[in-house]
Amino acid sequence: MHLAGLIEALLPQSCLLCSSRQGGILGLCGGCLHDMPWHRDNICPQCALPSKDNLLCGQCLQAPPAFDATRSLFQYQFPLSSMLQQYKYGQLFTLARTMGLLFAAHTGLSLSADCMIPMPLHRQRLQERGFNQSAEIAKVISKQLHLPIRLEACHRIKPTPPQASLPYKQRIKNMQGAFECINDLTGQRVILLDDVMTTGASLNALAKTVKAAGARHVECWVVARTVSE
């Protein structure tokens, strides 16, 4: 038995939700993992909003976003919503490993990408929070899937207020000119990784920037998708 397995056997991890000693490598017991708000409904393949028969939704048909596809593990509902809040603002760092491993398990078999870029934080926000929550999850996925991660490829050059409290049109306006890409991504298939997708304004702005740098296909991976306002 290797060292990590030995430590886990001797000191079993508690479940993050029910505190049982059956958390395992994910930090979630089987029952709690089953009861999570998995995003399994019929969804639009481009934006991951509910859509009959998994067809493109009307919004993506009328005003296609810059990204080509979206994969979401969960719907942004309790208890996942509370867990992500604790991760970002309460420094529940173990959740980065949990979500990274789940992503690797659920998407690795169909992986087709050249690199992954986590959603950048503006330097002021990074200084305040102390870490980039998307980057920490991306590091786990990168290690599991042997997928190159480009932490410095894109930068958020415009500080923006928290998007969650703003109406859709204001979110779009705030994100105009928010990012720059300093890498040549010509012909590459790029995954953008973020923790939560609400309207998609931030990811759309980043996707536009990445495509302007030459990317030919951009896919969004998000831990959770808000399916209703």
C-alpha positions in Angstrom: 0.0 0.0 0.0 1.4 3.4 -1.0 1.8 6.2 1.6 -1.4 8.1 0.6 -3.5 4.9 0.8 -1.9 4.0 4.2 -2.7 7.4 5.6 -6.3 7.2 4.3 -6.7 3.8 5.9 -5.4 4.9 9.2 -7.1 8.3 9.2 -10.3 7.9 7.2 -11.5 11.3 5.9 -14.8 12.7 7.2 -17.6 13.5 4.9 -17.8 17.3 4.3 -21.5 17.2 4.6 -22.6 14.6 7.2 -19.3 14.2 9.0 -19.4 10.4 8.8 -16.0 8.7 8.6 -16.8 7.4 5.1 -15.7 10.4 3.2 -13.0 8.5 1.3 -10.7 10.2 -1.2 -13.4 12.7 -2.3 -14.4 13.8 1.2 -18.0 12.8 0.5 -19.7 9.6 1.6 -21.6 7.6 -1.0 -25.0 8.8 0.2 -24.2 12.5 0.2 -22.5 12.2 -3.2 -25.6 10.6 -4.6 -27.8 13.3 -3.2 -25.8 16.2 -4.6 -27.6 18.4 -7.2 -26.1 16.8 -10.3 -26.7 18.6 -13.5 -28.3 15.7 -15.4 -31.4 17.2 -16.9 -31.8 17.8 -20.6 -29.5 20.7 -21.3 -28.3 22.9 -24.1 -24.9 21.6 -25.2 -23.6 25.2 -25.6 -24.6 27.0 -22.4 -25.8 24.1 -20.2 -29.2 25.7 -19.5 -32.3 23.4 -19.5 -33.2 22.5 -23.1 -35.6 19.8 -24.4 -33.9 16.8 -25.9 -30.4 18.3 -25.3 -30.8 20.6 -28.3 -29.4 24.1 -28.6 -31.6 26.5 -26.6 -33.4 29.5 -28.2 -30.9 31.9 -26.6 -27.9 30.2 -28.1 -29.6 30.0 -31.5 -30.5 33.7 -31.5 -27.3 35.1 -29.9 -24.6 32.4 -29.9 -21.9 32.9 -27.2 -18.2 32.9 -28.0 -17.7 29.5 -26.3 -18.7 26.4 -28.1 -19.8 24.1 -25.3 -20.3 23.9 -21.6 -20.0 21.1 -19.1 -21.4 21.5 -15.6 -21.1 19.0 -12.8 -23.9 20.4 -10.6 -26.8 22.8 -10.6 -26.1 25.7 -8.2 -28.3 24.5 -5.4 -28.0 23.6 -1.8 -25.8 22.0 -0.4 -23.3 22.6 -3.3 -24.0 26.3 -3.2 -23.1 26.5 0.5 -20.0 24.4 -0.1 -18.7 26.7 -2.8 -19.3 29.7 -0.6 -17.3 28.1 2.2 -14.6 27.3 -0.3 -14.2 30.8 -1.7 -14.8 32.8 1.5 -14.0 30.3 4.3 -11.0 28.8 2.6 -12.3 25.2 2.5 -9.4 24.2 0.4 -10.2 20.5 0.5 -13.1 21.2 -1.9 -10.7 22.0 -4.7 -9.4 18.4 -4.6 -13.0 17.0 -4.4 -14.2 19.0 -7.4 -11.1 18.4 -9.4 -11.3 14.6 -8.9 -15.0 14.6 -9.8 -14.3 16.6 -13.0 -11.5 14.2 -14.0 -13.7 11.2 -13.4 -16.7 12.5 -15.3 -15.0 14.1 -18.3 -11.7 12.4 -18.7 -12.9 9.7 -21.1 -14.2 12.3 -23.6 -11.4 14.8 -23.2 -10.3 16.5 -26.4 -8.3 19.6 -25.5 -4.8 21.1 -25.8 -4.8 23.2 -22.6 -6.9 24.5 -19.7 -7.1 28.1 -18.6 -8.8 28.9 -15.2 -10.9 32.0 -14.9 -8.4 34.8 -13.9 -8.9 37.1 -10.9 -7.9 40.7 -11.0 -4.8 41.3 -8.9 -6.8 43.3 -6.3 -9.3 40.5 -5.8 -6.5 37.9 -5.7 -4.8 39.9 -3.0 -8.0 40.2 -1.0 -8.9 36.5 -1.2 -5.4 35.0 -1.2 -6.0 32.4 -3.9 -7.8 31.8 -7.2 -10.5 29.2 -6.5 -10.8 28.2 -10.2 -7.0 27.8 -10.5 -6.8 25.4 -7.5 -9.5 23.2 -9.0 -7.8 23.3 -12.4 -4.5 22.2 -10.9 -6.1 19.0 -9.7 -7.8 18.3 -13.1 -4.5 19.0 -14.9 -2.6 16.5 -12.8 -5.3 13.8 -13.1 -5.8 14.2 -16.9 -2.2 15.2 -17.8 -3.7 18.3 -19.4 -1.4 21.4 -19.7 -2.7 24.3 -17.6 -1.8 27.8 -18.5 -2.1 29.9 -15.4 -0.5 33.0 -16.9 -2.0 32.9 -20.4 -4.8 35.3 -19.6 -5.1 38.2 -17.2 -8.1 40.1 -15.9 -6.9 43.7 -16.5 -10.2 45.4 -15.5 -11.4 45.2 -11.9 -15.1 44.4 -11.9 -17.7 44.3 -9.0 -19.1 40.9 -8.0 -21.3 39.8 -10.9 -23.9 38.0 -8.8 -25.6 41.1 -7.6 -25.9 42.8 -11.0 -28.6 42.5 -13.8 -27.6 40.7 -17.0 -27.0 43.8 -19.2 -24.8 45.4 -16.5 -22.8 42.2 -16.3 -22.1 42.2 -20.0 -21.1 45.9 -19.9 -18.8 45.3 -16.9 -16.9 42.5 -18.8 -16.1 44.5 -21.9 -12.4 44.7 -22.2 -11.9 42.8 -18.9 -9.3 40.3 -20.1 -6.2 40.1 -22.2 -4.4 37.0 -23.5 -0.6 37.0 -23.8 -0.3 33.6 -25.4 -0.6 32.5 -29.0 -3.4 29.9 -29.0 -3.7 29.5 -32.8 -5.6 26.3 -33.7 -5.9 25.1 -30.1 -8.8 23.6 -28.3 -9.1 25.4 -25.0 -11.0 24.6 -21.8 -12.0 27.5 -19.6 -12.5 26.4 -15.9 -14.7 28.4 -13.5 -16.5 27.5 -10.3 -19.9 28.9 -11.0 -21.7 30.0 -14.2 -24.7 32.2 -13.8 -25.4 34.3 -16.9 -22.2 33.3 -18.6 -21.1 36.9 -19.1 -17.6 36.4 -17.6 -16.9 33.2 -19.4 -18.2 34.6 -22.7 -15.9 37.6 -22.4 -12.9 35.3 -21.6 -13.9 33.1 -24.6 -13.9 36.0 -26.9 -10.4 37.0 -25.7 -9.1 33.4 -26.1 -10.6 33.1 -29.6 -9.1 36.4 -30.6 -5.7 34.8 -29.6 -6.4 32.1 -32.1 -8.2 29.3 -30.3 -10.4 27.3 -32.6 -12.6 25.7 -30.0 -13.5 26.9 -26.5 -15.3 24.8 -23.9 -16.4 25.9 -20.5 -16.1 23.6 -17.5 -17.9 24.8 -14.4 -18.5 23.2 -11.1 -22.0 24.5 -10.9 -24.5 26.1 -13.3 -27.3 28.4 -12.2 -30.4 27.2 -14.0 -32.8 29.9 -12.8 -32.5 33.4 -11.5 
